[in-house]
Amino acid sequence: MTGTGALQAVNVSRIFDGLVAVKDANLSVNESQIVALIGPNGAGKTTLLNCLAGNDSPTHGSIELDGVNINKWPSHKRAHVGVRRTFQHARPFASLSLLENTMIPLMKTPQYHFFDGVLRTRRYRIRESEMREEAYQSLSRVGLASYAKEKPGKLSAGQQRLAEVARAYVGVPRFLLLDEPTSGLDTNEAQVLFNLLSEFQSEGLGIVLVEHRIRTAVQIADYIVVMDQGRVVSSGTPDEVRNAKTVIDAYLGGSSETK
């Protein structure tokens, strides 16, 4: 499933103090593709996503972007080249407005010199206006433009989830890495998110969606990677994965909602 414009985990393992969180995992997402990374709690999904995003480093194996090993690239450098992520728990800056929170990824881009900001040069003021407009458009995409001036604490849990997606999407990255983005969303909010992801895919974005519920994953994903106890136990199209014995075994004892 690899191709031009791919983000890949190649034989990735991550060990913490002797505990193997991920073992020899492979995952690849191309532009214009949605890949769901699923499995029960503790399967290693978030750890693998952290390795892709640069928030953690593989103990063995490699993360590759367009065929280039990026193991040593920190998360901010990956974000600069278009690899963005959300977290399982929203992490807004409580003292900033929703618009200002959404602008943060754009502020970290090397568009101007430090002293431009200190002196508020004309170049800085023009770029600041552009960033505000980009952030506002990103909030509009997730239906939160009317909350732009509000503090994140005034949003519902579901709205904070959508705000995280808006912050990751601002500036239009190449790849979105989403850690359980439907958690806390009601049915309507989840459908808004699914529609958005389909739109993002049509625009050429590659998306990795961490999820623990199979029923959620099959609604949106083109390809599914299943993890259990740190290992990839199955991968394929939604139909292929849903009926795989290894997937059924991984979810034995899970709730009907998880299945």
KEKOLVO-655945 format. One line per field, with one value per residue: residue number from 1; residue in one letter; chain; x, z, y of N, C-alpha, C in turn. Coordinates in Angstrom, 3 decimals, always signed. Layout:
residues N
pos NUM, ...
code a, ...
unit A, ...
n_xx X, ...
n_zz Z, ...
n_yy Y, ...
ca_xx X, ...
ca_zz Z, ...
ca_yy Y, ...
c_xx X, ...
c_zz Z, ...
c_yy Y, ...
end
This chain:
residues 259
pos 1, 2, 3, 4, 5, 6, 7, 8, 9, 10, 11, 12, 13, 14, 15, 16, 17, 18, 19, 20, 21, 22, 23, 24, 25, 26, 27, 28, 29, 30, 31, 32, 33, 34, 35, 36, 37, 38, 39, 40, 41, 42, 43, 44, 45, 46, 47, 48, 49, 50, 51, 52, 53, 54, 55, 56, 57, 58, 59, 60, 61, 62, 63, 64, 65, 66, 67, 68, 69, 70, 71, 72, 73, 74, 75, 76, 77, 78, 79, 80, 81, 82, 83, 84, 85, 86, 87, 88, 89, 90, 91, 92, 93, 94, 95, 96, 97, 98, 99, 100, 101, 102, 103, 104, 105, 106, 107, 108, 109, 110, 111, 112, 113, 114, 115, 116, 117, 118, 119, 120, 121, 122, 123, 124, 125, 126, 127, 128, 129, 130, 131, 132, 133, 134, 135, 136, 137, 138, 139, 140, 141, 142, 143, 144, 145, 146, 147, 148, 149, 150, 151, 152, 153, 154, 155, 156, 157, 158, 159, 160, 161, 162, 163, 164, 165, 166, 167, 168, 169, 170, 171, 172, 173, 174, 175, 176, 177, 178, 179, 180, 181, 182, 183, 184, 185, 186, 187, 188, 189, 190, 191, 192, 193, 194, 195, 196, 197, 198, 199, 200, 201, 202, 203, 204, 205, 206, 207, 208, 209, 210, 211, 212, 213, 214, 215, 216, 217, 218, 219, 220, 221, 222, 223, 224, 225, 226, 227, 228, 229, 230, 231, 232, 233, 234, 235, 236, 237, 238, 239, 240, 241, 242, 243, 244, 245, 246, 247, 248, 249, 250, 251, 252, 253, 254, 255, 256, 257, 258, 259
code m, t, g, t, g, a, l, q, a, v, n, v, s, r, i, f, d, g, l, v, a, v, k, d, a, n, l, s, v, n, e, s, q, i, v, a, l, i, g, p, n, g, a, g, k, t, t, l, l, n, c, l, a, g, n, d, s, p, t, h, g, s, i, e, l, d, g, v, n, i, n, k, w, p, s, h, k, r, a, h, v, g, v, r, r, t, f, q, h, a, r, p, f, a, s, l, s, l, l, e, n, t, m, i, p, l, m, k, t, p, q, y, h, f, f, d, g, v, l, r, t, r, r, y, r, i, r, e, s, e, m, r, e, e, a, y, q, s, l, s, r, v, g, l, a, s, y, a, k, e, k, p, g, k, l, s, a, g, q, q, r, l, a, e, v, a, r, a, y, v, g, v, p, r, f, l, l, l, d, e, p, t, s, g, l, d, t, n, e, a, q, v, l, f, n, l, l, s, e, f, q, s, e, g, l, g, i, v, l, v, e, h, r, i, r, t, a, v, q, i, a, d, y, i, v, v, m, d, q, g, r, v, v, s, s, g, t, p, d, e, v, r, n, a, k, t, v, i, d, a, y, l, g, g, s, s, e, t, k
unit A, A, A, A, A, A, A, A, A, A, A, A, A, A, A, A, A, A, A, A, A, A, A, A, A, A, A, A, A, A, A, A, A, A, A, A, A, A, A, A, A, A, A, A, A, A, A, A, A, A, A, A, A, A, A, A, A, A, A, A, A, A, A, A, A, A, A, A, A, A, A, A, A, A, A, A, A, A, A, A, A, A, A, A, A, A, A, A, A, A, A, A, A, A, A, A, A, A, A, A, A, A, A, A, A, A, A, A, A, A, A, A, A, A, A, A, A, A, A, A, A, A, A, A, A, A, A, A, A, A, A, A, A, A, A, A, A, A, A, A, A, A, A, A, A, A, A, A, A, A, A, A, A, A, A, A, A, A, A, A, A, A, A, A, A, A, A, A, A, A, A, A, A, A, A, A, A, A, A, A, A, A, A, A, A, A, A, A, A, A, A, A, A, A, A, A, A, A, A, A, A, A, A, A, A, A, A, A, A, A, A, A, A, A, A, A, A, A, A, A, A, A, A, A, A, A, A, A, A, A, A, A, A, A, A, A, A, A, A, A, A, A, A, A, A, A, A, A, A, A, A, A, A, A, A, A, A, A, A
n_xx +0.815, +2.139, +3.373, +3.918, +4.429, +4.157, +3.708, +5.351, +5.644, +8.188, +8.860, +8.743, +9.620, +8.963, +10.296, +9.866, +11.677, +12.205, +9.675, +7.774, +6.121, +5.392, +5.898, +7.766, +6.134, +4.311, +3.150, +1.519, +0.587, -0.840, -1.077, -4.345, -5.678, -7.342, -6.405, -7.220, -6.216, -6.589, -7.660, -7.786, -7.847, -4.621, -3.211, -1.113, -1.508, -1.541, +1.114, +2.448, +1.401, +2.517, +5.191, +5.087, +4.395, +6.505, +6.595, +7.589, +10.287, +11.310, +12.533, +13.650, +13.712, +12.148, +10.788, +9.434, +9.257, +8.126, +9.997, +12.274, +14.234, +13.055, +13.539, +15.058, +13.925, +12.358, +9.063, +8.093, +9.449, +8.460, +5.824, +6.151, +6.637, +4.260, +3.124, +0.835, -0.793, -3.431, -4.290, -5.154, -6.367, -7.659, -5.565, -5.653, -4.537, -5.530, -5.745, -5.855, -7.792, -10.072, -9.513, -6.874, -5.594, -5.864, -4.240, -1.667, -0.006, +0.712, +2.181, +4.546, +5.907, +8.713, +8.372, +9.059, +11.500, +12.558, +12.761, +11.000, +8.537, +8.920, +9.306, +7.050, +6.854, +5.922, +5.857, +5.448, +2.902, +1.295, +1.546, +0.506, -2.172, -2.858, -2.511, -4.531, -6.779, -6.478, -6.688, -9.297, -10.739, -10.158, -11.430, -14.005, -14.370, -14.835, -17.129, -17.007, -16.654, -18.154, -17.379, -14.919, -13.774, -14.036, -12.937, -11.303, -12.338, -15.045, -16.206, -17.954, -17.070, -17.103, -16.966, -14.433, -12.915, -13.357, -12.205, -9.528, -9.036, -9.355, -7.149, -5.050, -5.465, -5.107, -3.574, -3.404, -2.182, -0.155, -0.490, -2.691, -2.765, -4.770, -5.808, -8.064, -10.361, -13.155, -13.928, -15.958, -17.644, -20.974, -23.598, -24.287, -22.085, -20.040, -20.751, -20.378, -17.609, -16.830, -17.743, -16.087, -13.546, -13.764, -13.938, -11.414, -9.820, -10.521, -9.286, -6.700, -5.335, -3.588, -4.667, -4.347, -6.178, -6.684, -8.449, -10.665, -12.918, -14.350, -16.636, -16.811, -14.461, -14.794, -16.633, -15.389, -12.731, -10.294, -8.470, -7.412, -5.513, -4.793, -4.012, -2.692, -1.609, +0.767, +1.548, +1.053, -1.683, -3.392, -4.267, -5.799, -8.516, -11.633, -13.645, -12.054, -10.634, -12.610, -13.646, -11.523, -9.875, -7.874, -8.532, -11.017, -10.211, -8.580, -10.462, -12.007, -14.055, -14.457, -16.683, -19.948, -20.129, -17.483, -16.887
n_zz +0.000, -0.238, -1.722, -3.883, -2.005, +0.650, +4.136, +6.476, +8.826, +9.465, +10.324, +13.076, +16.473, +19.914, +23.024, +26.471, +29.277, +29.298, +28.760, +26.098, +24.033, +21.392, +18.697, +15.974, +14.043, +11.097, +9.026, +6.585, +5.017, +2.329, +0.455, +0.112, +1.312, +3.827, +6.712, +9.208, +12.469, +14.607, +17.596, +20.810, +24.063, +25.180, +23.170, +21.786, +19.970, +20.227, +20.944, +18.587, +16.893, +18.120, +17.461, +14.685, +14.590, +15.809, +18.498, +19.985, +19.791, +17.691, +19.108, +17.631, +14.028, +11.540, +10.804, +7.933, +5.441, +2.327, +1.516, +2.912, +5.809, +8.840, +11.521, +13.313, +13.216, +15.007, +16.461, +15.797, +13.459, +11.715, +11.693, +10.347, +7.751, +7.123, +8.599, +10.869, +14.105, +16.376, +19.869, +22.261, +24.472, +24.680, +24.311, +24.785, +25.087, +27.865, +28.487, +26.117, +23.286, +21.222, +18.539, +18.712, +19.764, +17.573, +15.759, +16.557, +15.391, +12.984, +13.824, +14.511, +12.225, +10.095, +8.988, +9.381, +10.945, +14.394, +15.523, +14.000, +15.138, +17.724, +17.196, +15.776, +12.943, +9.628, +7.899, +9.744, +10.775, +8.531, +8.047, +10.442, +10.196, +8.037, +9.208, +11.149, +9.502, +8.194, +10.399, +11.208, +8.991, +9.197, +11.608, +10.741, +9.005, +10.725, +11.941, +14.031, +13.944, +15.086, +17.678, +17.863, +19.390, +21.938, +25.066, +25.324, +27.469, +27.565, +25.734, +24.795, +25.492, +23.098, +21.214, +21.810, +20.865, +18.092, +17.777, +18.196, +15.877, +14.017, +14.681, +14.015, +11.312, +10.249, +7.854, +6.096, +6.049, +4.889, +5.967, +8.409, +11.711, +13.820, +17.062, +18.380, +17.638, +17.723, +20.296, +22.909, +21.255, +20.207, +18.300, +16.106, +16.027, +15.533, +12.969, +11.588, +11.801, +10.351, +7.799, +7.345, +7.315, +5.018, +3.153, +3.539, +2.669, -0.044, -0.800, -0.890, +1.419, +3.539, +6.020, +9.282, +11.488, +14.750, +16.504, +18.629, +18.159, +15.967, +14.395, +14.062, +12.617, +10.151, +8.854, +7.660, +6.840, +4.297, +4.505, +6.982, +9.914, +12.343, +15.738, +18.470, +21.689, +21.159, +18.623, +15.049, +14.003, +11.948, +8.698, +6.105, +3.740, +4.950, +4.832, +4.637, +7.041, +9.023, +9.139, +9.850, +11.666, +13.546, +14.280, +15.488, +17.655, +18.988, +19.972, +21.701, +24.475, +24.554, +24.641, +23.088, +21.857, +21.378, +19.511
n_yy -1.209, +1.127, +4.210, +7.081, +10.006, +9.034, +8.349, +6.450, +3.744, +1.590, -1.572, -0.914, -0.714, -0.059, +0.314, +0.583, +0.897, -1.873, -2.840, -3.882, -1.898, -1.518, -3.696, -4.479, -3.143, -2.253, +0.311, +2.247, +5.230, +6.855, +9.932, +11.305, +9.188, +7.286, +5.760, +3.542, +2.902, +0.441, -1.332, -3.025, -1.355, -0.359, -1.590, -0.460, +1.520, +4.400, +4.807, +4.043, +5.995, +8.246, +7.846, +8.181, +10.881, +12.143, +12.660, +10.700, +8.322, +5.614, +2.577, +0.586, +0.181, +2.352, +5.630, +6.953, +9.472, +10.137, +8.270, +9.000, +8.688, +9.830, +9.680, +11.213, +13.669, +16.219, +16.731, +19.311, +19.944, +18.029, +18.864, +21.283, +20.415, +19.358, +17.216, +16.628, +16.380, +15.294, +15.014, +12.437, +13.511, +16.704, +19.593, +22.510, +25.977, +27.491, +30.209, +31.542, +32.650, +30.722, +31.184, +32.168, +29.915, +28.226, +29.460, +28.856, +26.691, +27.954, +30.126, +28.978, +28.547, +29.270, +32.037, +34.609, +36.774, +36.645, +39.208, +40.646, +40.088, +41.148, +43.881, +44.366, +44.678, +45.813, +43.633, +41.564, +42.297, +42.026, +39.272, +38.306, +39.047, +37.449, +34.921, +34.953, +34.956, +32.480, +30.768, +31.346, +30.420, +27.702, +27.063, +27.565, +25.442, +23.310, +24.061, +25.908, +28.644, +30.694, +30.634, +31.739, +33.828, +32.948, +31.434, +28.224, +26.729, +27.207, +25.623, +22.607, +19.143, +17.703, +19.783, +20.769, +18.686, +18.914, +21.399, +20.769, +19.319, +21.370, +22.981, +21.279, +21.093, +23.647, +25.756, +23.709, +20.756, +17.917, +15.389, +14.104, +13.080, +11.500, +11.045, +9.054, +10.759, +10.792, +10.422, +11.454, +12.847, +13.564, +11.926, +13.583, +15.369, +13.550, +12.738, +15.114, +15.266, +12.938, +13.650, +15.841, +14.606, +13.079, +15.141, +16.330, +14.226, +14.169, +16.471, +15.741, +15.039, +12.764, +10.527, +9.257, +7.456, +6.861, +4.459, +2.591, +1.243, -0.992, -0.645, +2.096, +2.623, +1.257, +2.797, +4.957, +4.472, +3.600, +1.647, -0.636, -1.100, -3.408, -3.655, -5.559, -6.147, -4.762, -5.554, -5.684, -7.354, -7.811, -6.575, -4.684, -4.184, -2.763, -4.831, -7.142, -7.103, -7.075, -9.632, -11.214, -13.774, -13.187, -10.623, -10.929, -12.507, -10.648, -8.909, -10.388, -10.673, -7.993, -5.162, -4.920, -2.482, -1.877, -3.846
ca_xx +0.000, +3.007, +3.356, +4.455, +3.799, +3.747, +4.255, +5.428, +6.364, +8.797, +9.387, +8.950, +9.437, +9.217, +10.454, +9.988, +12.186, +12.043, +8.318, +7.600, +4.827, +5.152, +6.871, +7.876, +4.896, +4.383, +1.966, +1.794, -0.561, -0.569, -1.944, -5.713, -6.051, -7.632, -6.015, -7.632, -5.355, -7.541, -7.249, -8.281, -7.041, -3.309, -2.660, +0.072, -1.910, -1.069, +2.582, +2.844, +1.076, +3.533, +6.408, +4.850, +4.312, +7.744, +6.520, +8.362, +11.234, +11.385, +13.723, +14.149, +12.909, +12.237, +9.668, +9.875, +8.385, +8.570, +11.173, +13.400, +14.180, +12.887, +13.586, +15.684, +13.187, +11.415, +7.671, +7.836, +9.951, +7.484, +4.661, +6.495, +6.549, +2.896, +2.670, +0.204, -1.525, -4.219, -4.019, -6.310, -7.001, -7.447, -4.529, -5.663, -4.031, -6.768, -5.783, -5.976, -9.068, -10.063, -8.814, -5.438, -5.130, -5.810, -3.135, -0.362, +0.869, +1.200, +3.183, +5.794, +6.555, +9.770, +7.971, +9.657, +12.522, +12.095, +12.659, +9.792, +7.477, +9.209, +9.129, +5.783, +7.114, +4.822, +5.812, +4.835, +1.485, +0.629, +1.506, -0.416, -3.518, -3.049, -2.671, -5.865, -7.750, -6.331, -7.233, -10.748, -11.249, -10.058, -12.535, -15.232, -14.484, -15.362, -18.359, -16.763, -16.272, -18.866, -16.731, -13.521, -13.283, -14.265, -11.885, -11.629, -13.091, -16.479, -16.672, -18.251, -15.995, -17.136, -16.473, -12.988, -12.365, -13.376, -11.226, -8.232, -8.915, -9.149, -5.772, -4.160, -5.714, -4.803, -2.435, -3.605, -1.020, -0.209, -0.958, -3.305, -2.711, -5.851, -5.863, -9.430, -11.055, -14.597, -14.179, -16.646, -18.551, -22.285, -23.810, -24.232, -20.717, -19.248, -21.052, -19.673, -16.200, -16.690, -17.884, -14.862, -12.430, -13.968, -13.558, -9.958, -9.271, -10.710, -8.335, -5.373, -4.696, -3.529, -5.157, -4.287, -7.225, -6.624, -9.804, -10.738, -14.176, -14.343, -17.789, -16.470, -13.395, -15.226, -17.461, -14.622, -11.380, -10.028, -7.568, -7.396, -4.409, -5.249, -2.943, -3.027, -0.416, +1.940, +1.848, +0.036, -2.179, -4.142, -4.409, -6.479, -9.714, -12.583, -14.272, -11.057, -10.256, -13.756, -13.886, -10.282, -9.888, -6.991, -9.250, -12.024, -9.492, -8.102, -11.573, -12.754, -14.254, -14.770, -18.107, -20.556, -19.818, -16.116, -16.929
ca_zz +0.000, -0.284, -2.978, -3.832, -0.975, +1.736, +5.485, +6.813, +9.936, +8.895, +11.354, +14.255, +17.833, +20.962, +24.303, +27.619, +30.485, +29.145, +28.341, +24.651, +23.746, +19.968, +18.227, +14.529, +13.408, +9.791, +8.649, +5.534, +4.554, +1.167, +0.304, -0.321, +1.855, +5.251, +7.329, +10.606, +13.332, +15.629, +18.531, +22.167, +24.889, +25.510, +22.051, +21.242, +18.885, +20.459, +20.902, +17.186, +16.373, +18.652, +16.661, +13.386, +14.749, +16.344, +19.942, +20.536, +18.801, +17.685, +19.633, +16.416, +12.860, +11.038, +10.281, +6.647, +4.713, +0.925, +1.410, +3.682, +7.232, +9.620, +12.940, +14.123, +13.083, +16.105, +16.038, +15.173, +12.084, +10.946, +11.501, +9.331, +6.408, +6.859, +9.374, +12.057, +14.899, +17.544, +21.010, +22.808, +25.358, +24.135, +25.004, +24.417, +26.036, +28.458, +28.553, +24.765, +22.609, +20.302, +17.339, +19.012, +19.851, +16.225, +15.057, +17.100, +14.436, +11.975, +14.461, +14.632, +10.928, +9.963, +7.956, +9.637, +11.974, +15.757, +15.784, +13.351, +16.129, +18.814, +16.713, +15.058, +11.641, +8.665, +7.434, +10.806, +10.883, +7.376, +8.267, +11.549, +9.632, +7.228, +10.110, +11.742, +8.496, +8.008, +11.585, +11.168, +7.970, +9.722, +12.553, +9.946, +8.439, +11.724, +12.484, +15.293, +13.687, +15.998, +18.989, +17.658, +20.437, +23.241, +25.656, +25.129, +28.589, +27.358, +24.742, +25.251, +25.216, +21.672, +20.489, +21.995, +19.926, +16.760, +17.794, +18.009, +14.450, +13.325, +14.921, +13.241, +9.877, +9.813, +6.943, +5.202, +6.034, +3.990, +6.717, +9.704, +12.596, +14.747, +18.134, +18.858, +17.525, +17.963, +21.733, +23.459, +20.283, +20.069, +16.954, +15.103, +15.946, +14.877, +11.534, +11.074, +11.673, +9.234, +6.564, +7.209, +6.927, +3.604, +2.392, +3.623, +1.798, -1.433, -1.036, -1.027, +2.686, +4.065, +7.401, +10.138, +12.486, +15.826, +16.969, +19.233, +17.767, +14.570, +13.675, +13.680, +11.612, +8.830, +8.217, +7.043, +6.401, +3.090, +4.883, +8.434, +10.545, +13.654, +16.684, +19.727, +22.496, +20.556, +17.295, +14.001, +13.854, +10.700, +7.940, +4.833, +3.558, +6.048, +4.735, +4.929, +8.451, +9.898, +9.253, +10.134, +12.971, +14.477, +14.777, +16.413, +18.866, +19.679, +20.611, +22.565, +25.797, +24.444, +24.640, +21.752, +21.274, +20.853, +18.309
ca_yy +0.000, +2.298, +4.920, +8.430, +10.801, +8.149, +8.385, +5.038, +3.132, +0.392, -2.478, -0.065, -1.209, +0.926, -0.365, +1.484, +0.219, -3.312, -3.160, -3.728, -1.271, -1.775, -4.688, -4.740, -2.681, -1.600, +1.071, +3.210, +6.007, +7.694, +11.092, +10.978, +7.880, +7.231, +4.493, +3.436, +2.092, +0.029, -2.360, -2.784, -0.464, -0.897, -2.354, +0.203, +2.417, +5.764, +4.798, +4.046, +7.321, +9.158, +7.657, +8.813, +12.332, +12.696, +12.852, +9.597, +7.789, +4.153, +1.908, -0.070, +0.480, +3.727, +6.400, +7.489, +10.393, +10.149, +7.413, +9.544, +8.377, +11.062, +9.320, +12.260, +14.923, +16.466, +16.893, +20.610, +19.905, +17.247, +19.729, +22.277, +19.831, +18.916, +16.056, +17.209, +15.395, +15.666, +14.155, +11.748, +14.485, +18.046, +20.343, +23.933, +26.960, +27.982, +31.672, +32.084, +32.415, +29.591, +31.632, +32.227, +28.529, +27.658, +30.118, +28.465, +25.996, +28.893, +30.974, +28.239, +28.422, +30.292, +32.990, +35.908, +36.774, +36.894, +40.641, +41.155, +40.020, +42.073, +45.256, +44.415, +45.277, +45.703, +42.242, +40.781, +42.611, +41.410, +37.829, +38.056, +39.135, +36.239, +33.782, +35.034, +34.543, +31.034, +30.109, +31.516, +29.509, +26.345, +26.920, +27.492, +24.086, +22.376, +24.612, +26.611, +30.036, +31.590, +30.559, +32.130, +34.717, +32.329, +30.605, +26.808, +26.186, +27.403, +24.657, +21.252, +18.186, +17.416, +20.954, +20.827, +17.702, +19.509, +22.490, +20.130, +19.013, +22.644, +23.427, +20.413, +21.292, +25.010, +25.775, +22.551, +19.855, +16.762, +14.222, +14.317, +11.924, +11.807, +10.056, +8.862, +12.049, +10.704, +10.301, +12.621, +13.447, +12.949, +11.365, +14.651, +15.863, +12.510, +12.773, +16.291, +14.890, +12.002, +14.424, +16.633, +13.738, +12.746, +16.335, +16.449, +13.184, +14.584, +17.554, +15.164, +14.728, +11.413, +10.567, +8.080, +7.613, +5.876, +4.173, +1.261, +0.615, -1.425, -0.091, +3.462, +2.612, +0.801, +3.830, +6.032, +4.111, +2.814, +0.560, -0.768, -1.814, -3.852, -3.966, -6.217, -6.403, -4.151, -6.082, -5.638, -8.720, -7.914, -5.332, -4.880, -3.376, -2.989, -6.146, -8.165, -7.063, -7.326, -11.070, -11.927, -14.453, -12.487, -9.452, -11.445, -12.904, -9.452, -8.223, -11.284, -10.093, -6.578, -4.842, -4.891, -1.191, -1.989, -4.673
c_xx +0.850, +2.932, +3.980, +3.696, +3.318, +4.446, +4.204, +6.111, +6.875, +9.457, +9.692, +8.675, +9.700, +9.186, +10.651, +10.444, +11.927, +10.649, +8.162, +6.197, +4.408, +6.254, +6.748, +6.618, +5.172, +3.057, +2.375, +0.502, -0.102, -1.441, -3.278, -6.167, -6.335, -7.318, -6.446, -6.680, -6.200, -6.962, -7.780, -7.376, -5.713, -2.641, -1.391, -0.231, -1.341, +0.441, +3.075, +2.544, +2.099, +4.838, +6.258, +4.928, +5.599, +7.691, +7.226, +9.254, +11.242, +12.663, +14.429, +13.219, +12.971, +10.880, +10.178, +8.804, +8.922, +9.865, +12.384, +13.202, +14.110, +12.908, +14.099, +14.979, +12.268, +10.023, +7.423, +8.356, +9.003, +6.227, +4.918, +6.359, +5.198, +2.435, +2.146, -0.586, -2.428, -3.883, -5.311, -7.085, -6.648, -6.440, -4.532, -4.950, -5.246, -6.883, -5.961, -7.368, -8.939, -9.320, -7.305, -4.846, -4.939, -4.663, -1.759, +0.514, +1.451, +2.280, +4.547, +6.494, +7.555, +9.480, +8.639, +10.654, +11.905, +11.852, +11.486, +8.636, +7.675, +8.897, +7.807, +5.933, +5.903, +4.705, +5.133, +3.327, +0.688, +0.481, +0.543, -1.859, -3.839, -3.286, -4.047, -6.935, -7.684, -6.939, -8.756, -11.373, -11.212, -11.162, -13.868, -15.445, -15.082, -16.602, -18.211, -16.394, -16.937, -18.263, -15.302, -12.956, -13.436, -13.013, -12.283, -12.485, -14.591, -17.069, -17.038, -17.073, -15.932, -16.608, -14.959, -12.274, -12.273, -12.385, -9.810, -7.990, -8.655, -7.712, -4.780, -4.264, -5.243, -3.528, -2.445, -2.343, -1.158, -0.821, -1.537, -3.267, -3.667, -6.003, -7.255, -10.241, -12.550, -14.937, -14.820, -17.599, -19.911, -22.465, -23.687, -22.818, -19.814, -19.491, -20.411, -18.207, -15.981, -16.789, -16.632, -13.699, -12.550, -13.588, -12.039, -9.284, -9.382, -9.771, -6.892, -4.673, -4.682, -3.873, -4.938, -5.212, -7.098, -8.020, -9.784, -12.029, -14.169, -15.464, -17.540, -15.480, -13.903, -16.099, -16.653, -13.334, -11.360, -9.263, -7.492, -6.186, -4.839, -4.057, -3.502, -1.723, +0.864, +2.262, +0.701, -0.406, -2.984, -4.132, -5.080, -7.653, -10.661, -13.231, -13.298, -10.763, -11.403, -13.974, -12.641, -10.320, -9.018, -7.659, -10.299, -11.368, -9.047, -9.217, -12.422, -12.871, -14.571, -16.270, -18.648, -20.268, -18.422, -16.108, -17.627
c_zz +0.000, -1.645, -2.821, -2.793, +0.198, +3.038, +6.004, +8.144, +9.410, +10.001, +12.659, +15.549, +18.799, +22.304, +25.392, +28.837, +30.443, +28.721, +26.855, +24.380, +22.303, +19.478, +16.719, +13.761, +12.083, +9.500, +7.578, +5.148, +3.402, +1.217, -0.283, +0.153, +3.348, +5.755, +8.791, +11.322, +14.538, +16.506, +19.907, +22.925, +25.248, +24.388, +21.473, +20.168, +19.053, +20.435, +19.466, +16.553, +16.853, +17.867, +15.290, +13.492, +15.252, +17.815, +20.698, +19.421, +18.840, +18.363, +18.499, +15.265, +12.499, +10.682, +9.020, +6.030, +3.309, +0.758, +2.188, +5.160, +8.031, +11.128, +13.822, +14.012, +14.283, +15.571, +15.344, +13.741, +11.193, +10.685, +10.412, +7.915, +6.169, +7.537, +10.711, +12.808, +15.925, +18.648, +21.532, +23.767, +24.850, +24.988, +24.602, +25.479, +26.586, +28.435, +27.188, +24.212, +21.686, +19.018, +17.568, +19.155, +18.468, +15.409, +15.427, +16.106, +13.370, +12.548, +14.532, +13.295, +10.729, +8.841, +8.142, +10.779, +13.333, +16.003, +15.051, +14.341, +17.258, +18.398, +15.997, +13.741, +10.734, +8.164, +8.462, +10.852, +9.722, +7.595, +9.401, +11.052, +8.794, +8.115, +10.755, +10.757, +8.256, +9.185, +11.596, +10.141, +8.446, +10.746, +11.825, +9.400, +9.428, +12.436, +13.772, +15.106, +14.671, +17.400, +18.948, +18.797, +21.837, +23.735, +25.501, +26.238, +28.453, +26.342, +25.410, +24.917, +23.726, +20.841, +20.637, +21.089, +18.516, +16.661, +17.620, +16.537, +13.659, +13.486, +14.133, +11.742, +9.374, +8.973, +5.955, +5.115, +4.966, +4.676, +8.057, +10.488, +13.756, +15.777, +18.766, +18.807, +17.776, +19.441, +22.247, +22.495, +20.338, +18.610, +15.878, +14.914, +15.245, +13.372, +10.876, +10.845, +10.494, +7.902, +6.291, +6.719, +5.463, +2.709, +2.377, +2.699, +0.334, -1.811, -1.130, +0.267, +2.933, +5.544, +8.074, +11.309, +13.526, +16.402, +17.645, +18.878, +16.278, +13.793, +13.237, +12.531, +10.223, +8.123, +7.343, +6.378, +5.074, +3.445, +6.403, +8.878, +11.973, +14.524, +17.909, +20.434, +21.789, +19.144, +16.326, +13.742, +12.576, +10.007, +6.614, +4.707, +4.734, +6.007, +5.081, +6.419, +9.359, +10.134, +9.572, +11.536, +13.984, +15.063, +15.792, +17.732, +19.678, +20.462, +21.500, +23.955, +25.785, +24.430, +23.223, +21.071, +20.669, +19.569, +17.170
c_yy +1.262, +2.961, +6.283, +9.244, +9.984, +8.495, +6.956, +4.782, +1.797, -0.417, -1.738, -0.839, -0.067, +0.211, +0.683, +0.674, -1.284, -3.751, -2.868, -3.185, -1.505, -2.696, -4.884, -4.329, -1.989, -0.916, +2.064, +3.915, +6.886, +8.940, +10.647, +9.604, +8.017, +5.834, +4.527, +2.484, +1.715, -1.076, -2.043, -1.826, -1.128, -1.660, -1.745, +1.215, +3.820, +5.845, +4.822, +5.401, +8.352, +9.053, +8.305, +10.334, +12.963, +13.024, +11.738, +9.060, +6.268, +3.654, +1.179, +0.302, +1.955, +4.299, +7.080, +8.383, +10.528, +9.364, +7.877, +9.221, +9.677, +10.776, +10.455, +13.609, +15.104, +16.750, +18.232, +20.662, +19.108, +18.072, +20.760, +21.731, +19.166, +17.649, +16.586, +16.151, +16.066, +14.670, +13.542, +12.652, +15.875, +18.815, +21.820, +24.777, +27.705, +29.503, +32.327, +31.819, +31.212, +29.954, +31.651, +30.840, +27.926, +28.250, +29.548, +27.693, +26.918, +29.806, +30.302, +28.041, +29.547, +31.284, +34.347, +35.781, +37.105, +38.388, +41.289, +41.173, +41.005, +43.506, +45.474, +45.169, +45.095, +44.273, +41.349, +41.018, +42.026, +39.907, +37.478, +38.100, +37.902, +35.023, +33.778, +34.566, +33.037, +30.276, +30.196, +30.565, +28.062, +26.086, +26.828, +26.090, +23.103, +22.930, +25.390, +28.077, +30.997, +31.595, +31.093, +32.967, +34.133, +31.605, +29.140, +26.210, +26.338, +26.426, +23.339, +20.339, +17.865, +18.561, +21.099, +19.827, +18.298, +20.667, +21.946, +19.804, +20.290, +23.123, +22.575, +20.692, +22.655, +25.027, +24.628, +21.690, +18.774, +15.545, +14.668, +13.010, +12.208, +10.693, +10.045, +10.165, +11.985, +10.575, +11.591, +13.293, +12.763, +12.521, +12.431, +15.172, +14.849, +12.520, +13.982, +15.954, +13.952, +12.732, +15.247, +15.775, +13.325, +13.924, +16.502, +15.436, +13.601, +15.722, +17.042, +14.830, +13.224, +11.475, +9.218, +8.341, +6.509, +5.709, +2.805, +0.534, +0.289, -0.746, +1.345, +3.474, +2.257, +1.829, +4.773, +5.583, +3.362, +1.548, +0.542, -1.588, -2.136, -4.218, -4.685, -6.555, -5.935, -4.584, -5.810, -7.067, -8.908, -6.559, -5.655, -3.924, -3.625, -4.369, -7.257, -8.246, -7.476, -8.814, -11.884, -12.531, -13.721, -11.254, -9.874, -11.838, -11.692, -8.774, -9.144, -10.679, -8.637, -6.375, -4.870, -3.576, -1.226, -2.793, -3.971
end
